[in-house]
Amino acid sequence: MATVWSNGRFCNVKHKVQCKEATIRVSIASFLLGPREAIEPLAELVDGDHASVYVPTTYVFTLVGENNKEQKSYSVRGITRIKNLSK
């Protein structure tokens, strides 16, 4: 969400665990859902010099969709996954 809100100025951190030794490791996953309404770049970050590079989108669409980095749009495969979630 930070990437969309900031119009690409901030990127989400990719998390990667590296095990340095063979020991027992415990992981606890937690998930928080974003807002139900569409998110889009903040108006303060869009102007004549910085056009919006993201279309308004819902959090679920962003989470499941596959981002096409060149066009800042989502693939049919990602849309199909969303449709399957609603079944």
Secondary structure, DSSP 8 states (H G I E B T S, - for coil): -HHHHTTTSS----------SS-------------SS-B---GGG-SSSS---S--B-HHHHHHS-EETTTTEE-HHHHHHHHHHT-
